[in-house]
Amino acid sequence: MINKKWDIMLKDEMKKDYFKDLGIFVKNEYKNKIIYPEYKNIFNALRYTDYDEVKVVILGQDPYHGEHEAHGLSFSVPEGVKIPPSLLNIFKELNNDLGIKRTKTDLTDWAKQGVLLLNSIMTVVKDSPLSHKSKGWEIFTDKLIELLGEREEPMVFILWGSYARSKKELIKNKKHLIIESVHPSPLSASRGFFGSKPFSKTNNFLLKNNIKTIDW
């Protein structure tokens, strides 16, 4: 349904009552409202980055709620869409950290290299941030984080902002690297996001563990 290994890992989770209820709720919402991302793109993060391919997790809260923005990958927007302020700050830090001047707003190339761009809440009503909060998505994505956090192969969890950082306790295996800072939003970026060097720290950790680094 989603991806080979994820289907195996999540088989039991998807049989649970809360997930069935979530499925009914989400389908109904798509019928009656404008919901982002497009229905076919909800699970893009898992489709592009299978369970055993994950090297890095970048955790967002919920999808962008403006027209044409969300496409199933946290912080990413399709090419041609105005760059959101948080993503602009991510690119500024990438340039400061590694000297990379990235302009491509679609982060699918990251996902294909093993960066799981996961939103904790996977759907949203147009122009209504957090409108699908507490409907069941968080139970599902907490399970994903737990499954990854138990994995033996080392990986990097990038947690930006207090919401993402609250998920730290789900990551049990001490082999993993947790990089945390304030959110890249313009409201907080100058209080510790800028200068946090998440991209070089990630690649240094992957290199140390004989894992191919990310071409950011």
Secondary structure, 3 states (H helix, E strand, C coil): CCCHHHHHHHCCHHHCHHHHHHHHHHHHHHHHCCEECCHHHCCHHHHHCCHHHCCEEEEECCCCCCCCCCCCCCCCCCCCCCCCHHHHHHHHHHHHHHCCCCCCCCCHHHHHCCEEEEECCCCEECCECCCCCCCCHHHHHHHHHHHHHCCCCCCEEEEEHHHHHCCHHHCCCCCCEEEEECCCCCCCHHHCCCCCCHHHHHHHHHHHCCCCCCCC
